[in-house]
Amino acid sequence: MSGIIQPTSENVRIQSPAKLSDLESVLWKEHPVLQTMDAMQVLINGVSAT
């Protein structure tokens, strides 16, 4: 992510209940270039999402 957008990490608040796709939608809206990445690691509450 740091090679594509400036921040190396970002905290995002989304309304519960939420799915990983809800988070992706928020991130892609704020950073459209992320849609070009082959892979992205997402941590939810500090734990890697699968």
N, C-alpha and C positions, 0 to 999 in steps of 0.2 A: 504494500500500500504506500509506503514512504517514497517509492520510486515514481508513483503516479500522482499522488496528492501531497500537499505540504505536511499535514500532521501524521505522526507515526501511530497515533492511537486517538480514539474518539469515543466519548461517552454519549450514548443516545438513550433518551427516555421514551418508551412507547407504552401505551395503555395495556394493562393486563385484562384478560388473557391475550397472549400474542404468540405468533408463530415466527419461525426464522424468516419466512417469506415477508412478514410484516417489517422486520428489521431491514431486510434487503431492499424493500421498496423505499424506505426512508433514506437509506444510504445512497441508493441509485439516483434518487431525486436530488439530493444535496451534492452528490459527486458523480455525475453521469459517466465520467471516464472509467469508473470502477466496473462498468458493464463489459469493458474490453478485457478485463483480467481473466486468465485461465482458471485461477483458484484464489480463494480468500479465506483466511482463518478468522473465525468469529468466536469471541469469548463471551459467554453469558454468565454474569456474576462471577467472572474470573475463571470459568470452566469452559474448555473447548466444546463448541457445539458440533454435533455429528450430523 
